[in-house]
Amino acid sequence: MITDPVCKMTFPPEKAAATFVYNNTTYYFCNIKCKEKFAAEPELYLSGNAPAESCCCCSEAFEDDDEKIRKRLKKLFFSFCFASCSAVVIALLNHEKFFSVQVNNYVQFALATLTVSGAGGFLLVRGVKSLKNFKLNMFTLISLGIASAYFYSVYALFFVHTLPEALLDAQGMAKLHFQAAAMITALVILGQFLEGKASRGAGQAIRSLMEQLPAIAHRVKKCCGTVSDVKLQEVVPGDHLKILPHERIPVDGVVIEGSGSVDESMLTGEAVLIEKTIGSPLAAGTLNGNTILLMRAEKVGSDTLLSQITGLVKSARNAKLPVHKLADKVSAIFVPSVLAVALLSLMYWGLIAKDWSMALSNFISVLLAACPCSLGLAAPLAVTVGTGCAAGQGILIKNPSALENLRKIDTLMLDKTGTLTENKLIVSKVYTADDTDRELFLKTLFALEQNSNHPLAGTVCSMNEFALYSNDLPEVEDFSSIAGKGISGIVNDIKFVLGNVEYLQSEFIDTESFLKKYELDIGKTDNSLLLLGTMGKVWGAVAVSDVLRPDAGKAVAGLKNNGLDLVIVSGDNAPAVKHCAYTLGIEEYYAKLTPQDKLQKVRNRQQFGRGVVMVGDGVNDAAALAAADVSIAMGSGSAPALANADITLLEGSIGKLCKLFAVSNAVNETIRQNLYLAFAYNITLIPLAAGVFYNVLNWQFSPVLSSIAMSGSCLLVVFNSLKLKYLFAKKAVC
């Protein structure tokens, strides 16, 4: 797939309408107008700063500016309000004569003109563009239907004396169709507004990512060590920066003084904090722990890892295809067929039957009857009702078109930490050596950990036994902490060390015999162990693991039953991911993935034609969420993940995924019904409007009846969509 650099439309290269070579690179375009714009200012479109421009090939160019989208939706909303009010007023004027007939008609003309050329002017523009470039689509028929009703009525109003008697009433007045023109305009604008709400740019997502960075940095002068606050933009590579406790790190760099733990879960997804010592790398946006660090800036601005993730998010969202409705897919056949029928009817009744009044009337009737405003409402209305049904199930849908897209999904990619598991750690098991008293082991363990600021110390001290022994813990002397390894202290005149295997081995403690004894049992856990040892041997250990969400198992089973291929993509360590996957029965899993790796996993599946849903909750999931066909965030997740996601599961319940797919199936079935009703209704009316059965029925399907019938197709779609809400009210989704 390639992307038009002007309108940002994505399409296969063999469907390109034009190409242009610039700086030895070939660029592809969906139509000749996009090529001409690019050829005039290639650097503008290659800079990445030019907004997507609407063209005749895509109903809406992709926009990534939230303010532009907000203004466009606001304009559509007020346009619909004005158009619908005009249609109602014109209808009242048709039935109630508040003024003289002539004044009444002029008021209708004024309202219809403001509606058609003002509120609905963009519809006519799109229709003209589609005809000029021979790219017939839904707007071709819509604009022809509106234009035929409006311009015929204008002609009939000002040149009534030139019309044949067949088109006049008993008072010698022509039948005007201003109401039909205004009504069609209002209904189509409503469809555009509902569909436009599905457009969500990356602007909010980008802002959420960049909000992870502090506004200022504490720069340390190398000559005298004084500290001054500077704007983040003023930091340059080589600057020394001071990072205070619980502050976010402003740029990428390395530690040059101090040690401590840093929360990198926004990048890695791991709940465990990472220990940093001199020479350790630091990433912009990550959160410092309880200590003061001095760092040297190495990458700033757009070179930081967070900025690269931001770029991945933006490029991934820009690569998304526009939402193509079935009406547009069949327009290549439906639109020319309708135009052919209208012209044949005009020619037959005019040239053969020699009745030009009948010919003109039938021509307008066909265009009005075939006007596909109901097609424009078929999908947006069903999706809008479905969105409300989903909200009742605790599912917030920000991008309504995601409900439609879920029907094409066959692969579900899941982050681990915060998605399948709670965003916390627990002590899953306690192991003690054969000659170690469990109570003495726990008291010594708690005594050491309550002196530590490490996050795992809080996990250990949250054990139920801590409350039991907290008032009877021994004193700890000569306590020390070594970042990235563990802690040590003297308890009851005995030196104890607590930490990972490497730390205990460096203190000449035999860990091999202890680990060998519990090898089989430990192998079933995520292998995150804290060992306590003294005098050359291990007293015991605690296994720390993730907590699976209570509804994760049931959700995975239900999703598998729906035929979905489940994959875990995590930045966490391999043993933890493997343990989670085996527990839930998920065969395919990947660990230690960077944000770029997760993005690539999504794109690799898509390249093979797979529909991918990404479910995540962290900054490290943002790029993958943006690239997925449908993105789902946990309600308890980070702001960038929520901003990038099409759908949010409130309360962070993974079990709502099954409900989401149930709602999607119901919505897509309703869309299919709506489209069938709309097409069947319009196709049935076209022969009547063309006068095919006139000689049999001796009855003409007038333009007035066509406009009324056209409204009937819209009502069918509306009532069928509302039926979806009624069904969900009677039967809960499960």
TORVEX-238380 format. One record per residue (C-alpha): residue in one letter; x, y, z. Coordinates in steps of 0.2 Angstrom, whole numbers, padded with zeros to 4 digits, always signed. Layout:
% residues N
AXYZ;...
This chain:
% residues 734
M+0000+0000+0000;I+0006+0018-0004;T+0000+0035+0002;D-0005+0050-0008;P+0006+0064-0001;V-0007+0077-0004;C-0024+0069+0002;K-0016+0055+0013;M-0027+0042+0005;T-0019+0025+0005;F-0021+0013-0010;P-0012-0001-0019;P+0001+0006-0032;E-0007-0002-0047;K-0023+0009-0043;A-0013+0025-0044;A-0020+0038-0056;A-0004+0048-0058;T+0014+0047-0053;F+0028+0061-0051;V+0046+0059-0050;Y+0055+0071-0038;N+0073+0069-0032;N+0074+0052-0040;T+0059+0046-0030;T+0043+0041-0038;Y+0027+0047-0029;Y+0009+0040-0032;F-0007+0050-0033;C-0025+0045-0032;N-0030+0058-0045;I-0022+0070-0057;K-0027+0085-0046;C-0017+0079-0031;K-0002+0076-0043;E-0003+0094-0049;K-0003+0101-0032;F+0012+0091-0027;A+0021+0096-0043;A+0019+0114-0039;E+0026+0113-0021;P+0034+0096-0018;E+0044+0102-0002;L+0028+0108+0006;Y+0020+0090+0005;L+0036+0081+0009;S+0039+0092+0025;G+0026+0083+0034;N+0018+0100+0040;A+0005+0101+0026;P-0013+0095+0032;A-0022+0082+0022;E-0032+0090+0008;S-0049+0084+0002;C-0050+0077-0015;C-0064+0069-0026;C-0057+0051-0022;C-0060+0051-0003;S-0076+0057+0005;E-0065+0065+0019;A-0046+0067+0019;F-0038+0062+0035;E-0035+0075+0047;D-0023+0074+0062;D-0028+0091+0069;D-0041+0090+0083;E-0045+0108+0082;K-0049+0107+0063;I-0060+0091+0066;R-0069+0100+0080;K-0073+0115+0069;R-0078+0104+0055;L-0090+0094+0066;K-0097+0111+0073;K-0100+0117+0056;L-0109+0101+0051;F-0120+0102+0066;F-0126+0119+0063;S-0128+0116+0045;F-0139+0101+0049;C-0149+0112+0061;F-0152+0125+0048;A-0156+0113+0034;S-0168+0103+0045;C-0177+0119+0051;S-0178+0125+0033;A-0186+0108+0028;V-0199+0109+0042;V-0203+0127+0038;I-0205+0124+0019;A-0216+0109+0023;L-0227+0120+0034;L-0228+0133+0020;N-0234+0119+0008;H-0248+0115+0019;E-0253+0131+0028;K-0254+0147+0017;F-0247+0160+0029;F-0245+0172+0014;S-0251+0174-0003;V-0246+0160-0015;Q-0232+0170-0023;V-0224+0176-0007;N-0226+0159+0000;N-0216+0152-0015;Y-0203+0165-0014;V-0200+0162+0005;Q-0198+0143+0000;F-0185+0148-0013;A-0175+0159-0001;L-0174+0145+0012;A-0170+0132+0000;T-0157+0143-0008;L-0148+0146+0009;T-0149+0127+0013;V-0143+0120-0004;S-0130+0133-0008;G-0125+0137+0010;A-0127+0123+0022;G-0126+0110+0009;G-0114+0118-0004;F-0100+0106+0000;L-0111+0092-0006;L-0114+0100-0023;V-0095+0104-0024;R-0091+0086-0021;G-0103+0080-0034;V-0096+0092-0047;K-0078+0086-0044;S-0084+0068-0046;L-0091+0072-0063;K-0076+0082-0068;N-0064+0068-0064;F-0076+0054-0069;K-0074+0047-0051;L-0093+0043-0048;N-0098+0040-0030;M-0112+0042-0018;F-0110+0061-0019;T-0113+0061-0038;L-0131+0055-0036;I-0134+0066-0020;S-0129+0081-0029;L-0139+0077-0044;G-0154+0073-0034;I-0153+0090-0024;A-0148+0100-0040;S-0163+0093-0050;A-0176+0096-0037;Y-0169+0114-0033;F-0165+0120-0051;Y-0182+0113-0058;S-0191+0122-0044;V-0182+0138-0047;Y-0186+0137-0066;A-0204+0133-0062;L-0205+0147-0050;F-0198+0161-0062;F-0203+0154-0079;V-0219+0145-0075;H-0227+0151-0091;T-0215+0141-0101;L-0220+0124-0093;P-0233+0113-0101;E-0250+0111-0093;A-0246+0093-0087;L-0234+0101-0075;L-0246+0114-0068;D-0260+0112-0055;A-0278+0119-0057;Q-0273+0136-0052;G-0259+0136-0066;M-0245+0135-0053;A-0231+0123-0055;K-0227+0110-0041;L-0211+0115-0032;H-0199+0103-0024;F-0189+0115-0013;Q-0195+0104+0002;A-0187+0089-0006;A-0170+0098-0010;A-0169+0105+0008;M-0174+0088+0016;I-0161+0078+0006;T-0148+0091+0011;A-0152+0089+0029;L-0152+0070+0029;V-0136+0069+0020;I-0127+0082+0032;L-0134+0072+0046;G-0125+0056+0039;Q-0109+0066+0037;F-0110+0073+0054;L-0112+0055+0062;E-0098+0048+0051;G-0087+0063+0055;K-0088+0060+0073;A-0078+0044+0069;S-0063+0054+0064;R-0051+0056+0078;G-0034+0063+0074;A-0018+0060+0082;G-0017+0077+0089;Q-0023+0073+0107;A-0012+0057+0107;I+0003+0067+0102;R-0001+0080+0116;S-0003+0066+0129;L+0014+0058+0124;M+0023+0075+0125;E+0015+0079+0142;Q+0026+0065+0149;L+0040+0078+0148;P+0043+0091+0161;A+0042+0109+0155;I+0059+0114+0163;A+0075+0105+0167;H+0088+0108+0181;R+0104+0112+0172;V+0120+0111+0182;K+0135+0122+0178;K+0150+0111+0175;C+0162+0125+0182;C+0154+0128+0199;G+0140+0116+0201;T+0126+0129+0203;V+0109+0124+0197;S+0097+0134+0186;D+0080+0130+0179;V+0080+0131+0160;K+0066+0128+0147;L+0067+0110+0140;Q+0070+0117+0122;E+0086+0125+0129;V+0094+0109+0134;V+0108+0103+0122;P+0118+0087+0121;G+0132+0087+0134;D+0122+0097+0148;H+0123+0090+0165;L+0105+0089+0173;K+0099+0086+0190;I+0084+0075+0192;L+0075+0077+0209;P+0065+0063+0217;H+0048+0059+0209;E+0052+0070+0194;R+0051+0065+0175;I+0067+0064+0166;P+0068+0078+0153;V+0079+0070+0139;D+0089+0054+0135;G+0106+0052+0143;V+0116+0043+0156;V+0118+0044+0175;I+0135+0052+0180;E+0132+0053+0198;G+0120+0044+0211;S+0110+0029+0210;G+0092+0024+0212;S+0077+0016+0204;V+0067+0023+0189;D+0050+0019+0183;E+0051+0014+0165;S+0034+0006+0163;M+0028+0019+0151;L+0041+0012+0139;T+0043-0006+0144;G+0027-0011+0152;E+0036-0019+0167;A+0029-0015+0184;V+0046-0018+0192;L+0057-0002+0194;I+0074-0002+0185;E+0089+0001+0196;K+0101+0014+0189;T+0119+0017+0193;I+0133+0027+0185;G+0133+0024+0167;S+0115+0018+0166;P+0105+0025+0152;L+0090+0036+0156;A+0075+0039+0144;A+0065+0055+0143;G+0048+0054+0151;T+0052+0040+0163;L+0049+0044+0182;N+0063+0045+0194;G+0061+0036+0211;N+0066+0042+0228;T+0084+0048+0225;I+0093+0062+0217;L+0102+0058+0200;L+0114+0068+0190;M+0114+0064+0172;R+0122+0070+0156;A+0111+0074+0141;E+0114+0064+0125;K+0099+0065+0115;V+0087+0080+0115;G+0071+0086+0106;S+0066+0075+0091;D+0080+0063+0094;T+0074+0056+0111;L+0065+0039+0112;L+0049+0047+0117;S+0049+0058+0102;Q+0052+0044+0091;I+0037+0035+0098;T+0027+0051+0095;G+0033+0050+0077;L+0028+0032+0076;V+0011+0036+0082;K+0008+0050+0070;S+0014+0040+0055;A+0004+0025+0060;R-0012+0035+0061;N-0009+0043+0045;A-0007+0027+0037;K-0025+0022+0041;L-0037+0019+0027;P-0053+0031+0026;V-0069+0022+0031;H-0077+0015+0014;K-0095+0012+0015;L-0103-0001+0004;A-0113+0013-0005;D-0096+0019-0012;K-0090+0002-0016;V-0105-0001-0028;S-0106+0016-0034;A-0096+0012-0049;I-0111+0001-0055;F-0126+0010-0046;V-0123+0028-0051;P-0120+0025-0070;S-0135+0013-0070;V-0147+0027-0062;L-0140+0040-0074;A-0143+0028-0088;V-0161+0024-0083;A-0165+0043-0080;L-0158+0047-0098;L-0167+0033-0106;S-0183+0038-0098;L-0180+0056-0104;M-0177+0050-0122;Y-0191+0037-0123;W-0205+0049-0117;G-0198+0064-0126;L-0192+0056-0143;I-0203+0041-0144;A-0219+0045-0134;K-0217+0063-0139;D-0222+0069-0122;W-0208+0080-0115;S-0218+0085-0100;M-0219+0067-0095;A-0201+0065-0100;L-0195+0079-0089;S-0206+0074-0074;N-0199+0056-0075;F-0181+0062-0077;I-0183+0072-0061;S-0192+0058-0052;V-0179+0045-0056;L-0165+0056-0049;L-0175+0060-0033;A-0181+0042-0030;A-0163+0035-0032;C-0155+0049-0021;P-0145+0038-0009;C-0147+0049+0007;S-0153+0033+0016;L-0137+0024+0011;G-0127+0038+0019;L-0137+0036+0035;A-0137+0016+0034;A-0120+0014+0043;P-0118+0030+0054;L-0135+0028+0062;A-0133+0009+0066;V-0115+0013+0073;T-0122+0028+0083;V-0135+0017+0091;G-0123+0003+0094;T-0111+0015+0102;G-0125+0019+0115;C-0128+0001+0118;A-0109-0002+0121;A-0109+0012+0133;G-0122+0003+0143;Q-0110-0012+0144;G-0096-0001+0151;I-0087+0001+0134;L-0083+0019+0128;I-0082+0020+0109;K-0073+0036+0104;N-0071+0030+0086;P-0088+0023+0081;S-0082+0016+0064;A-0072+0003+0075;L-0088-0006+0078;E-0089-0009+0059;N-0071-0013+0058;L-0072-0027+0071;R-0080-0038+0059;K-0064-0040+0049;I-0053-0044+0064;D-0045-0061+0066;T-0030-0057+0077;L-0031-0050+0095;M-0014-0044+0101;L-0013-0041+0120;D-0001-0032+0131;K+0002-0041+0148;T+0005-0029+0162;G-0010-0018+0165;T-0020-0028+0152;L-0020-0046+0157;T-0013-0043+0174;E-0016-0030+0187;N-0003-0016+0187;K+0005-0022+0203;L+0016-0036+0210;I+0012-0048+0224;V+0022-0061+0234;S+0016-0077+0226;K+0025-0090+0237;V+0038-0091+0251;Y+0052-0104+0251;T+0063-0108+0266;A+0078-0119+0268;D+0075-0135+0278;D+0084-0129+0293;T+0076-0112+0293;D+0062-0107+0305;R+0049-0099+0294;E+0044-0086+0307;L+0062-0081+0310;F+0064-0080+0291;L+0049-0068+0289;K+0054-0057+0304;T+0072-0055+0297;L+0065-0052+0279;F+0052-0038+0285;A+0065-0030+0296;L+0077-0027+0282;E+0063-0022+0269;Q+0055-0009+0280;N+0071+0000+0279;S+0071+0000+0260;N+0063+0013+0248;H+0063+0000+0234;P+0046-0004+0226;L+0048-0022+0229;A+0050-0018+0248;G+0033-0012+0248;T+0027-0027+0239;V+0035-0038+0253;C+0028-0028+0267;S+0010-0029+0260;M+0010-0048+0264;N-0003-0053+0277;E+0011-0059+0289;F+0019-0042+0290;A+0004-0035+0301;L+0006-0051+0312;Y+0025-0048+0315;S+0026-0029+0313;N+0027-0025+0332;D+0040-0038+0335;L+0053-0035+0322;P+0072-0035+0327;E+0083-0020+0325;V+0093-0018+0309;E+0111-0010+0310;D+0123-0005+0297;F+0109-0005+0284;S+0115-0002+0266;S+0107-0003+0248;I+0116-0007+0232;A+0106-0001+0217;G+0102-0015+0205;K+0107-0029+0217;G+0099-0028+0234;I+0101-0023+0252;S+0111-0029+0267;G+0111-0026+0286;I+0115-0033+0303;V+0101-0042+0312;N+0104-0050+0330;D+0123-0048+0327;I+0122-0057+0310;K+0125-0050+0293;F+0111-0054+0281;V+0110-0050+0262;L+0094-0049+0253;G+0093-0047+0234;N+0095-0057+0217;V+0105-0072+0214;E+0120-0063+0207;Y+0121-0052+0223;L+0121-0066+0235;Q+0134-0075+0224;S+0145-0060+0225;E+0144-0061+0244;F+0150-0079+0243;I+0133-0087+0247;D+0129-0104+0239;T+0113-0102+0230;E+0114-0117+0218;S+0109-0130+0231;F+0094-0120+0236;L+0088-0116+0219;K+0091-0134+0214;K+0079-0141+0228;Y+0065-0129+0222;E+0069-0130+0204;L+0053-0138+0198;D+0042-0127+0208;I+0051-0111+0204;G+0051-0115+0186;K+0032-0114+0186;T+0032-0096+0192;D+0039-0080+0183;N+0056-0083+0191;S+0057-0066+0200;L+0065-0071+0216;L+0072-0061+0231;L+0084-0072+0241;L+0089-0070+0259;G+0106-0077+0264;T+0119-0076+0278;M+0135-0086+0282;G+0137-0094+0265;K+0119-0101+0264;V+0102-0096+0258;W+0089-0095+0272;G+0074-0093+0260;A+0066-0083+0246;V+0050-0075+0240;A+0043-0076+0223;V+0036-0060+0216;S+0024-0061+0202;D+0010-0052+0192;V-0008-0053+0197;L-0019-0059+0184;R-0035-0049+0182;P-0050-0059+0189;D-0059-0060+0172;A-0044-0063+0161;G-0046-0082+0160;K-0065-0081+0156;A-0061-0067+0143;V-0047-0077+0134;A-0058-0093+0133;G-0073-0083+0126;L-0062-0074+0113;K-0055-0091+0108;N-0072-0098+0105;N-0075-0083+0094;G-0061-0090+0083;L-0049-0076+0087;D-0030-0079+0086;L-0023-0072+0103;V-0005-0066+0104;I+0003-0058+0119;V+0015-0044+0115;S+0024-0037+0130;G+0039-0027+0136;D+0041-0038+0152;N+0054-0051+0155;A+0052-0068+0146;P+0049-0079+0162;A+0034-0067+0167;V+0027-0067+0150;K+0028-0086+0148;H+0020-0089+0165;C+0006-0078+0160;A+0003-0085+0143;Y+0004-0103+0150;T-0008-0099+0164;L-0021-0092+0152;G-0018-0105+0138;I-0011-0093+0125;E+0001-0102+0114;E+0009-0087+0105;Y+0018-0074+0115;Y+0033-0062+0114;A+0043-0053+0128;K+0056-0039+0130;L+0048-0029+0115;T+0051-0011+0112;P+0037+0001+0106;Q+0045-0001+0089;D+0044-0020+0090;K+0026-0020+0095;L+0022-0009+0080;Q+0031-0020+0069;K+0022-0035+0075;V+0005-0027+0071;R+0011-0022+0054;N+0018-0039+0050;R+0001-0047+0053;Q-0007-0033+0042;Q+0004-0036+0028;F-0003-0054+0027;G-0020-0047+0026;R-0024-0050+0044;G-0036-0039+0054;V-0028-0034+0070;V-0035-0028+0086;M-0022-0021+0099;V-0026-0020+0117;G-0015-0011+0129;D-0013+0002+0143;G+0004+0010+0142;V+0014+0023+0132;N+0024+0008+0125;D+0008+0002+0117;A+0004+0019+0109;A+0012+0016+0092;A+0005-0001+0090;L-0013+0005+0096;A-0012+0019+0082;A-0007+0006+0069;A-0020-0007+0073;D-0036-0009+0063;V-0045-0007+0080;S-0036-0001+0095;I-0043-0004+0113;A-0036+0004+0129;M-0039-0001+0147;G-0048+0012+0157;S-0035+0012+0170;G-0021+0015+0157;S-0010+0029+0153;A-0016+0045+0144;P-0007+0042+0128;A-0014+0024+0126;L-0032+0031+0130;A-0029+0045+0117;N-0024+0033+0103;A-0037+0020+0107;D-0053+0019+0097;I-0062+0010+0111;T-0059+0011+0130;L-0064-0003+0142;L-0070+0006+0158;E-0064+0000+0175;G-0050-0009+0166;S-0061-0025+0164;I-0053-0036+0150;G-0069-0046+0152;K-0079-0033+0142;L-0070-0038+0126;C-0082-0052+0123;K-0097-0040+0126;L-0088-0028+0113;F-0088-0041+0100;A-0106-0046+0103;V-0111-0027+0101;S-0100-0026+0085;N-0109-0042+0077;A-0126-0035+0081;V-0121-0018+0074;N-0114-0025+0058;E-0130-0036+0055;T-0140-0020+0057;I-0129-0011+0044;R-0131-0025+0032;Q-0150-0025+0034;N-0150-0006+0032;L-0140-0006+0016;Y-0151-0020+0009;L-0167-0010+0014;A-0160+0006+0006;F-0154-0002-0010;A-0170-0013-0012;Y-0181+0002-0009;N-0172+0013-0021;I-0171+0000-0034;T-0189-0004-0033;L-0194+0014-0035;I-0183+0018-0050;P-0194+0008-0063;L-0210+0017-0056;A-0201+0034-0057;A-0195+0030-0075;G-0213+0026-0080;V-0210+0008-0084;F-0227+0003-0078;Y-0237+0019-0084;N-0246+0010-0098;V-0251-0004-0086;L-0256+0007-0071;N-0260+0022-0081;W-0253+0032-0066;Q-0237+0043-0066;F-0225+0043-0052;S-0223+0062-0050;P-0207+0071-0043;V-0218+0075-0027;L-0221+0056-0024;S-0202+0053-0027;S-0197+0065-0014;I-0209+0058-0002;A-0204+0040-0006;M-0186+0046-0004;S-0190+0051+0014;G-0198+0034+0017;S-0182+0025+0013;C-0173+0036+0026;L-0187+0032+0039;L-0184+0013+0036;V-0166+0015+0040;V-0169+0025+0055;F-0182+0013+0063;N-0172-0002+0059;S-0157+0006+0068;L-0168+0010+0083;K-0173-0008+0083;L-0155-0012+0088;K-0157-0002+0104;Y-0174-0010+0108;L-0166-0028+0106;F-0152-0023+0118;A-0164-0017+0130;K-0173-0033+0130;K-0158-0045+0130;A-0142-0041+0139;V-0126-0044+0129;C-0116-0058+0136;
